[in-house]
């Protein structure tokens, strides 16, 4: 763990995915589609009221990039959000570098 780049101080500060149990809003991924220019069109539901939103991210974006953009766009205090992916039951900050891929 000591030499894992995910646990470096700078990486922890950049990670916008909240740890389990942390007070942070929930963002549930609804769909990810690749546009003709290879950018990613990401739809999601935000917060308890499940307001819908969408973002366009560059090709090669990660879950961490998505979390950071949502936190910034929604003005989230503390800057961290729980990201719920399809087929998963909890947010996992260790998935920060997981690439976003189109969902079937």
Secondary structure, DSSP 4 states (H G I P E B T S, - for coil): -TT-GGGSHHHHHH--BPPTT-S--EEEEEEEEE-TTS-EEEEEEETTTTEEEEEEE-TT-BHHHHHHHHHHHTT-TTS-BEEE-TT-SS--GGGTTPBP----
